[in-house]
């Protein structure tokens, strides 16, 4: 009997050639789930090769060091494909971890999904990374 595929840990959708991916609540806390999020995003990027990815972290309230490592791997994979990456809807503790670890310069961070999308469409100036 074939094994059932694991439930998706992200909701990924295309909107005007932009991938919008939203990890499931608490999916960046557990090692196995973090690995699944990373794999699903990499697979989605590899199969669609979009020009941009917006990672909507609205359901992620805290992150571990492994989750930060996974975000960096996603960033590296996206950049390696010429895909722009935007983060949005960061809860204050998640944003604080990125600040403390001095990683905010590596990510384009936006307040919400519409702002992240407008940043891509309008090629707006870089966001305020310390906001």
DORODO-222965 format. One record per atom (N, C-alpha, C): x, y, z; residue number from 1. Coordinates in pm, 1 decimal, padded with zeros to 6 digits. Atoms other than C-alpha are relative to their C-alpha. Example, Ala and Ser with C-alpha at 12.3 -4.5 7.8 and 13.67 -1.06 7.14 Angstrom:
{pt {00089.0 -00119.0 00000.0} 1},
{pt {01230.0 -00450.0 00780.0} 1},
{pt {00090.0 00120.0 00000.0} 1},
{pt {-00082.0 -00119.0 -00006.0} 2},
{pt {01367.0 -00106.0 00714.0} 2},
{pt {-00077.0 00109.0 00073.0} 2},
// end
This chain:
{pt {00083.7 -00117.4 00000.0} 1},
{pt {00000.0 00000.0 00000.0} 1},
{pt {00089.1 00124.9 00000.0} 1},
{pt {-00080.0 -00122.7 00011.6} 2},
{pt {00137.8 00343.6 -00095.1} 2},
{pt {-00023.8 00089.8 00120.5} 2},
{pt {00012.0 -00094.7 -00109.8} 3},
{pt {00209.0 00597.5 00175.4} 3},
{pt {-00073.7 00123.6 -00047.0} 3},
{pt {00069.7 -00124.0 00032.0} 4},
{pt {-00017.0 00899.2 00184.1} 4},
{pt {00100.2 00114.9 00007.1} 4},
{pt {-00086.3 -00117.9 -00002.6} 5},
{pt {00152.6 01227.9 00104.2} 5},
{pt {-00029.9 00079.8 00126.1} 5},
{pt {00023.9 -00079.5 -00119.1} 6},
{pt {00201.8 01445.2 00412.1} 6},
{pt {-00082.1 00124.3 -00033.3} 6},
{pt {00077.7 -00121.5 00018.1} 7},
{pt {-00034.8 01736.5 00459.4} 7},
{pt {00092.2 00115.9 -00032.1} 7},
{pt {-00082.9 -00116.7 00027.1} 8},
{pt {00096.8 02058.2 00313.5} 8},
{pt {00015.5 00084.8 00126.0} 8},
{pt {-00023.3 -00087.0 -00115.3} 9},
{pt {00253.7 02280.9 00576.3} 9},
{pt {00004.1 00145.8 -00043.2} 9},
{pt {00012.8 -00136.3 00050.1} 10},
{pt {00228.4 02585.0 00352.8} 10},
{pt {-00119.4 00006.3 -00095.0} 10},
{pt {00100.8 -00026.2 00102.7} 11},
{pt {-00048.1 02735.0 00145.2} 11},
{pt {00070.9 00089.1 -00101.4} 11},
{pt {-00068.9 -00076.9 00103.6} 12},
{pt {00110.9 02849.9 -00180.3} 12},
{pt {-00095.1 00020.0 -00116.7} 12},
{pt {00086.5 -00031.7 00112.3} 13},
{pt {-00071.4 03024.8 -00458.3} 13},
{pt {00071.0 00101.6 -00089.0} 13},
{pt {-00055.0 -00095.5 00095.8} 14},
{pt {00014.3 03224.0 -00767.8} 14},
{pt {-00097.8 00116.1 -00013.4} 14},
{pt {00079.6 -00119.3 00023.9} 15},
{pt {-00108.0 03580.5 -00809.0} 15},
{pt {00080.3 00086.6 -00095.5} 15},
{pt {-00070.4 -00077.4 00101.7} 16},
{pt {-00001.5 03752.1 -01132.2} 16},
{pt {00149.1 -00034.8 -00003.9} 16},
{pt {-00136.3 00052.0 00010.4} 17},
{pt {00315.1 03539.5 -01154.6} 17},
{pt {00081.8 00011.4 00127.7} 17},
{pt {-00067.9 -00009.1 -00129.2} 18},
{pt {00404.8 03605.7 -00789.3} 18},
{pt {-00050.7 -00114.5 00086.9} 18},
{pt {00039.5 00104.6 -00093.2} 19},
{pt {00406.6 03314.0 -00547.2} 19},
{pt {-00022.3 00065.2 00136.3} 19},
{pt {00029.3 -00043.6 -00136.2} 20},
{pt {00240.7 03395.0 -00217.0} 20},
{pt {-00010.5 -00127.4 00082.6} 20},
{pt {-00005.2 00121.6 -00081.2} 21},
{pt {00326.1 03131.9 00042.6} 21},
{pt {-00021.3 00036.3 00145.9} 21},
{pt {00031.6 -00022.8 -00140.5} 22},
{pt {00183.6 03117.0 00392.7} 22},
{pt {00021.4 -00130.0 00077.0} 22},
{pt {-00020.0 00119.8 -00082.2} 23},
{pt {00330.6 02861.7 00634.0} 23},
{pt {-00114.3 -00016.5 00101.6} 23},
{pt {00105.1 00031.9 -00095.3} 24},
{pt {00075.7 02689.3 00855.1} 24},
{pt {00042.6 00037.3 00142.4} 24},
{pt {-00026.1 -00036.9 -00139.3} 25},
{pt {00049.4 02798.5 01220.0} 25},
{pt {00089.2 -00104.8 00067.0} 25},
{pt {-00095.1 00083.2 -00074.3} 26},
{pt {00332.6 02656.7 01433.1} 26},
{pt {00088.1 -00089.0 -00088.0} 26},
{pt {-00079.2 00087.1 00087.2} 27},
{pt {00499.4 02503.7 01127.2} 27},
{pt {00149.0 00033.0 00003.7} 27},
{pt {-00141.7 -00031.7 -00010.1} 28},
{pt {00827.7 02679.5 01204.3} 28},
{pt {00051.6 -00018.9 00142.3} 28},
{pt {-00043.8 00029.8 -00136.5} 29},
{pt {00861.0 02540.0 01556.5} 29},
{pt {00066.6 -00135.6 00011.4} 29},
{pt {-00043.4 00139.1 -00009.2} 30},
{pt {00923.1 02170.9 01502.2} 30},
{pt {00095.1 -00033.1 -00115.4} 30},
{pt {-00103.6 00032.1 00099.4} 31},
{pt {01228.6 02033.5 01317.4} 31},
{pt {-00058.3 -00066.7 -00125.5} 31},
{pt {00057.6 00069.8 00114.9} 32},
{pt {01028.6 01798.5 01094.0} 32},
{pt {-00086.4 00094.1 -00083.7} 32},
{pt {00086.4 -00092.9 00073.1} 33},
{pt {00774.2 02066.3 01003.3} 33},
{pt {00081.6 00107.7 -00071.8} 33},
{pt {-00087.4 -00099.8 00063.5} 34},
{pt {01048.1 02322.2 00932.9} 34},
{pt {00060.3 -00057.8 -00127.6} 34},
{pt {-00057.3 00065.9 00118.1} 35},
{pt {01211.7 02074.3 00695.0} 35},
{pt {-00106.3 -00013.9 -00110.2} 35},
{pt {00107.3 00014.1 00099.2} 36},
{pt {00875.6 02013.1 00523.9} 36},
{pt {-00033.6 00134.4 -00063.9} 36},
{pt {00025.2 -00133.5 00055.5} 37},
{pt {00814.3 02388.6 00483.8} 37},
{pt {00107.8 00033.2 -00102.6} 37},
{pt {-00112.0 -00027.8 00089.9} 38},
{pt {01158.8 02427.7 00330.3} 38},
{pt {-00013.7 -00080.1 -00129.4} 38},
{pt {00011.2 00085.6 00118.4} 39},
{pt {01109.7 02133.3 00093.2} 39},
{pt {-00116.5 00041.1 -00088.2} 39},
{pt {00115.9 -00038.7 00080.6} 40},
{pt {00762.4 02242.7 -00015.1} 40},
{pt {00024.4 00131.3 -00073.4} 40},
{pt {-00030.1 -00126.5 00067.1} 41},
{pt {00882.1 02594.9 -00089.9} 41},
{pt {00102.2 -00019.0 -00111.7} 41},
{pt {-00101.5 00026.0 00102.3} 42},
{pt {01189.8 02474.5 -00277.5} 42},
{pt {-00064.0 -00071.3 -00119.1} 42},
{pt {00066.2 00072.4 00108.5} 43},
{pt {00976.8 02230.1 -00478.7} 43},
{pt {-00090.6 00092.1 -00081.0} 43},
{pt {00089.5 -00093.2 00067.7} 44},
{pt {00723.7 02503.2 -00558.2} 44},
{pt {00081.3 00096.2 -00087.5} 44},
{pt {-00084.9 -00091.2 00076.6} 45},
{pt {00999.4 02743.8 -00667.1} 45},
{pt {00062.0 -00070.6 -00120.5} 45},
{pt {-00062.2 00074.7 00109.1} 46},
{pt {01169.2 02475.4 -00876.2} 46},
{pt {-00099.8 -00032.6 -00111.4} 46},
{pt {00098.3 00038.4 00101.4} 47},
{pt {00848.2 02373.8 -01052.5} 47},
{pt {-00060.0 00120.5 -00072.0} 47},
{pt {00064.5 -00117.9 00059.9} 48},
{pt {00709.2 02724.6 -01116.1} 48},
{pt {00098.3 00106.0 -00049.4} 48},
{pt {-00102.1 -00100.5 00032.6} 49},
{pt {01026.9 02936.9 -01138.2} 49},
{pt {-00059.2 00141.2 -00009.7} 49},
{pt {00062.9 -00132.3 00003.2} 50},
{pt {00840.5 03255.7 -01043.8} 50},
{pt {00104.0 00111.7 00011.1} 50},
{pt {-00091.9 -00113.2 -00014.3} 51},
{pt {01000.7 03600.5 -01062.6} 51},
{pt {00003.7 00054.6 00143.1} 51},
{pt {00004.8 -00053.3 -00136.6} 52},
{pt {00896.6 03672.4 -00702.5} 52},
{pt {-00075.4 -00095.9 00093.0} 52},
{pt {00062.9 00077.9 -00106.1} 53},
{pt {00799.9 03502.0 -00376.6} 53},
{pt {-00026.1 00092.9 00117.0} 53},
{pt {00034.8 -00071.0 -00122.7} 54},
{pt {00613.9 03668.0 -00093.2} 54},
{pt {-00027.6 -00106.4 00104.9} 54},
{pt {00017.2 00093.6 -00110.6} 55},
{pt {00645.9 03470.7 00228.3} 55},
{pt {-00078.7 00072.5 00108.4} 55},
{pt {00091.5 -00063.9 -00094.0} 56},
{pt {00349.9 03570.5 00443.3} 56},
{pt {00005.3 -00076.8 00131.8} 56},
{pt {-00020.6 00067.5 -00128.8} 57},
{pt {00434.3 03487.5 00805.2} 57},
{pt {-00107.0 00035.0 00103.2} 57},
{pt {00107.5 -00042.0 -00089.4} 58},
{pt {00099.3 03594.9 00950.4} 58},
{pt {-00032.0 -00101.6 00109.4} 58},
{pt {00034.1 00102.8 -00098.8} 59},
{pt {00052.8 03263.5 01134.4} 59},
{pt {00119.4 -00046.8 00082.1} 59},
{pt {-00121.1 00040.4 -00071.7} 60},
{pt {00408.6 03238.6 01269.5} 60},
{pt {00026.3 00100.4 00111.3} 60},
{pt {-00012.8 -00090.6 -00114.4} 61},
{pt {00431.4 03385.2 01618.0} 61},
{pt {00139.3 -00001.3 00061.7} 61},
{pt {-00137.4 00010.4 -00049.9} 62},
{pt {00778.5 03262.7 01718.1} 62},
{pt {00079.1 -00087.0 -00097.1} 62},
{pt {-00085.8 00081.4 00085.8} 63},
{pt {01075.3 03111.8 01537.2} 63},
{pt {00119.0 -00050.9 00079.7} 63},
{pt {-00119.1 00058.9 -00061.2} 64},
{pt {01360.4 02886.4 01637.8} 64},
{pt {00120.8 00031.8 -00087.4} 64},
{pt {-00120.2 -00019.4 00081.6} 65},
{pt {01718.7 02901.2 01517.0} 65},
{pt {-00007.4 -00084.5 -00126.9} 65},
{pt {00015.9 00083.6 00119.8} 66},
{pt {01632.3 02616.9 01278.9} 66},
{pt {-00091.5 00066.5 -00101.2} 66},
{pt {00091.5 -00070.5 00089.8} 67},
{pt {01347.7 02822.2 01137.8} 67},
{pt {00072.1 00114.9 -00068.8} 67},
{pt {-00078.7 -00108.1 00059.3} 68},
{pt {01583.0 03115.9 01082.4} 68},
{pt {00093.2 -00057.1 -00106.9} 68},
{pt {-00086.3 00066.5 00097.4} 69},
{pt {01823.9 02880.1 00907.6} 69},
{pt {-00079.4 -00036.3 -00126.3} 69},
{pt {00084.6 00035.4 00114.0} 70},
{pt {01538.4 02758.5 00685.4} 70},
{pt {-00035.6 00124.6 -00081.6} 70},
{pt {00028.4 -00124.1 00072.3} 71},
{pt {01445.3 03119.8 00598.9} 71},
{pt {00120.0 00042.1 -00085.3} 71},
{pt {-00120.8 -00033.9 00075.7} 72},
{pt {01804.8 03180.2 00493.5} 72},
{pt {00018.0 -00093.2 -00120.0} 72},
{pt {-00010.6 00095.0 00111.8} 73},
{pt {01803.0 02864.6 00279.8} 73},
{pt {-00102.3 00032.1 -00108.3} 73},
{pt {00102.9 -00038.7 00097.3} 74},
{pt {01476.5 02972.3 00115.4} 74},
{pt {00046.2 00124.4 -00075.8} 74},
{pt {-00051.4 -00122.5 00062.4} 75},
{pt {01628.7 03315.1 00050.7} 75},
{pt {00108.5 -00034.0 -00101.0} 75},
{pt {-00109.3 00036.8 00090.3} 76},
{pt {01942.8 03162.1 -00100.1} 76},
{pt {-00051.2 -00071.5 -00124.6} 76},
{pt {00055.4 00073.9 00113.4} 77},
{pt {01738.6 02928.5 -00319.9} 77},
{pt {-00072.9 00095.9 -00094.6} 77},
{pt {00073.2 -00096.3 00082.3} 78},
{pt {01512.7 03210.1 -00440.4} 78},
{pt {00096.9 00089.5 -00076.7} 78},
{pt {-00097.7 -00089.0 00063.3} 79},
{pt {01805.2 03444.7 -00509.7} 79},
{pt {00076.9 -00075.0 -00109.1} 79},
{pt {-00071.1 00080.7 00098.8} 80},
{pt {01986.8 03163.9 -00691.5} 80},
{pt {-00079.0 -00019.8 -00128.1} 80},
{pt {00085.7 00013.3 00117.9} 81},
{pt {01690.7 03140.7 -00928.5} 81},
{pt {-00037.1 00135.7 -00059.3} 81},
{pt {00037.4 -00133.0 00048.1} 82},
{pt {01666.9 03516.4 -00976.0} 82},
{pt {-00138.6 00040.4 00045.5} 82},
{pt {00134.0 -00025.5 -00055.2} 83},
{pt {01347.5 03522.2 -00769.8} 83},
{pt {00012.3 00099.6 00115.0} 83},
{pt {00000.8 -00096.3 -00109.7} 84},
{pt {01281.6 03826.6 -00551.3} 84},
{pt {-00078.8 -00057.9 00117.2} 84},
{pt {00067.5 00050.1 -00119.8} 85},
{pt {01184.8 03740.3 -00193.4} 85},
{pt {-00043.4 00117.0 00085.6} 85},
{pt {00053.9 -00098.5 -00093.3} 86},
{pt {00963.4 03950.7 00031.2} 86},
{pt {-00059.0 -00074.6 00118.5} 86},
{pt {00064.7 00052.4 -00120.0} 87},
{pt {00859.7 03877.1 00390.1} 87},
{pt {-00105.3 00101.6 00041.9} 87},
{pt {00100.7 -00092.9 -00050.6} 88},
{pt {00542.5 04024.0 00536.1} 88},
{pt {-00073.9 -00061.2 00118.1} 88},
{pt {00082.8 00037.9 -00115.2} 89},
{pt {00313.5 04012.9 00838.4} 89},
{pt {00080.6 -00067.3 00110.9} 89},
{pt {-00081.2 00056.5 -00107.2} 90},
{pt {00591.9 03943.8 01086.3} 90},
{pt {-00054.3 00044.3 00135.5} 90},
{pt {00036.3 -00031.5 -00138.1} 91},
{pt {00481.7 03924.3 01448.5} 91},
{pt {00121.7 00064.3 00065.9} 91},
{pt {-00113.5 -00068.1 -00063.7} 92},
{pt {00695.5 04145.3 01674.4} 92},
{pt {00111.2 -00092.9 00049.5} 92},
{pt {-00111.5 00086.1 -00043.6} 93},
{pt {00888.1 03851.6 01829.3} 93},
{pt {00083.7 -00054.0 -00116.8} 93},
{pt {-00072.3 00050.8 00116.8} 94},
{pt {00980.0 03718.0 01483.3} 94},
{pt {00087.8 00111.2 -00057.8} 94},
{pt {-00076.6 -00113.3 00052.0} 95},
{pt {01087.7 04061.3 01362.7} 95},
{pt {00117.5 00031.6 00091.6} 95},
{pt {-00106.0 -00027.2 -00097.4} 96},
{pt {01288.9 04110.0 01681.1} 96},
{pt {00114.7 -00100.2 -00013.5} 96},
{pt {-00104.9 00100.9 00018.7} 97},
{pt {01476.2 03782.0 01626.4} 97},
{pt {00083.8 00034.0 -00123.4} 97},
{pt {-00075.6 -00037.9 00119.6} 98},
{pt {01570.5 03896.3 01275.7} 98},
{pt {00088.3 00121.6 00026.4} 98},
{pt {-00080.8 -00117.9 -00034.5} 99},
{pt {01689.2 04229.8 01415.6} 99},
{pt {00120.0 -00038.7 00085.7} 99},
{pt {-00106.3 00039.2 -00094.0} 100},
{pt {01889.9 04074.5 01700.9} 100},
{pt {00109.9 -00079.1 -00070.9} 100},
{pt {-00097.8 00081.9 00071.8} 101},
{pt {02058.3 03830.7 01464.3} 101},
{pt {00061.0 00074.8 -00119.3} 101},
{pt {-00052.2 -00087.0 00107.1} 102},
{pt {02135.7 04120.2 01224.7} 102},
{pt {-00031.1 -00054.2 -00139.1} 102},
{pt {00037.7 00056.0 00129.6} 103},
{pt {01950.0 03945.9 00941.2} 103},
{pt {-00097.6 00087.9 -00077.9} 103},
{pt {00096.9 -00083.6 00072.6} 104},
{pt {01705.5 04224.5 00852.1} 104},
{pt {00055.2 00055.0 -00131.1} 104},
{pt {-00048.5 -00049.0 00130.3} 105},
{pt {01938.9 04359.4 00579.4} 105},
{pt {-00010.0 -00103.8 -00112.6} 105},
{pt {00006.9 00105.6 00101.6} 106},
{pt {01909.9 04023.5 00400.9} 106},
{pt {-00140.5 -00020.6 -00056.2} 106},
{pt {00139.1 00021.9 00039.9} 107},
{pt {01531.6 04038.7 00369.8} 107},
{pt {-00070.6 00132.3 -00025.8} 107},
{pt {00090.4 -00112.5 00022.0} 108},
{pt {01287.0 04285.1 00221.2} 108},
{pt {-00123.7 -00030.6 00084.3} 108},
{pt {00107.0 00026.1 -00096.3} 109},
{pt {01033.9 04308.9 00504.7} 109},
{pt {-00107.3 00107.2 -00013.9} 109},
{pt {00112.9 -00091.1 00016.7} 110},
{pt {00689.2 04462.4 00461.8} 110},
{pt {-00104.0 -00025.9 00108.4} 110},
{pt {00099.9 00007.6 -00106.6} 111},
{pt {00410.1 04533.0 00705.3} 111},
{pt {-00108.0 -00103.5 -00029.6} 111},
{pt {00108.6 00091.8 00033.1} 112},
{pt {00145.1 04335.3 00518.2} 112},
{pt {00012.0 -00046.0 -00145.2} 112},
{pt {-00004.2 00058.5 00133.8} 113},
{pt {00072.3 04142.6 00200.0} 113},
{pt {-00020.2 00104.3 -00109.7} 113},
{pt {00014.7 -00100.8 00106.2} 114},
{pt {-00059.7 04436.7 -00005.0} 114},
{pt {00126.1 00086.5 -00016.6} 114},
{pt {-00122.2 -00080.9 00008.7} 115},
{pt {00251.7 04642.1 00079.5} 115},
{pt {00112.3 -00078.6 -00066.8} 115},
{pt {-00103.4 00083.3 00061.9} 116},
{pt {00479.6 04352.1 -00017.3} 116},
{pt {-00024.0 -00011.4 -00150.5} 116},
{pt {00032.5 00010.7 00142.4} 117},
{pt {00298.1 04310.5 -00347.9} 117},
{pt {00023.8 00132.5 -00071.4} 117},
{pt {-00023.6 -00132.2 00060.6} 118},
{pt {00302.0 04684.9 -00419.3} 118},
{pt {00149.4 00025.8 -00017.0} 118},
{pt {-00144.0 -00016.6 00009.8} 119},
{pt {00675.2 04682.6 -00349.0} 119},
{pt {00057.1 -00069.4 -00122.3} 119},
{pt {-00045.2 00070.9 00120.0} 120},
{pt {00720.4 04430.1 -00628.1} 120},
{pt {-00049.7 00068.4 -00126.9} 120},
{pt {00061.9 -00056.4 00119.5} 121},
{pt {00482.0 04587.2 -00874.9} 121},
{pt {00055.2 00138.5 -00032.1} 121},
{pt {-00043.9 -00138.2 00020.8} 122},
{pt {00593.0 04945.9 -00826.6} 122},
{pt {00150.0 00016.8 00007.7} 122},
{pt {-00143.4 -00008.2 -00022.5} 123},
{pt {00956.8 04863.2 -00762.2} 123},
{pt {00030.5 00119.4 00089.5} 123},
{pt {-00012.3 -00107.8 -00098.4} 124},
{pt {00924.6 05092.4 -00464.1} 124},
{pt {00137.5 -00002.1 00062.0} 124},
{pt {-00127.1 -00001.1 -00073.0} 125},
{pt {01229.0 05201.0 -00266.9} 125},
{pt {00000.1 -00109.9 00105.4} 125},
{pt {-00012.3 00104.1 -00100.9} 126},
{pt {01359.4 04946.0 -00022.2} 126},
{pt {-00078.9 00038.5 00125.2} 126},
{pt {00077.2 -00028.6 -00121.4} 127},
{pt {01140.1 04917.1 00288.2} 127},
{pt {00092.4 00037.5 00115.5} 127},
{pt {-00073.9 -00032.1 -00122.0} 128},
{pt {01246.3 05048.0 00625.6} 128},
{pt {00018.9 -00130.1 00076.1} 128},
{pt {-00025.8 00131.0 -00059.3} 129},
{pt {01410.7 04734.7 00763.1} 129},
{pt {-00007.7 00000.4 00151.5} 129},
{pt {00007.0 -00004.4 -00145.9} 130},
{pt {01401.9 04854.5 01123.7} 130},
{pt {-00137.6 00038.9 00049.4} 130},
{pt {00136.1 -00039.2 -00039.7} 131},
{pt {01033.0 04940.5 01121.9} 131},
{pt {-00065.1 -00108.9 00080.4} 131},
// end
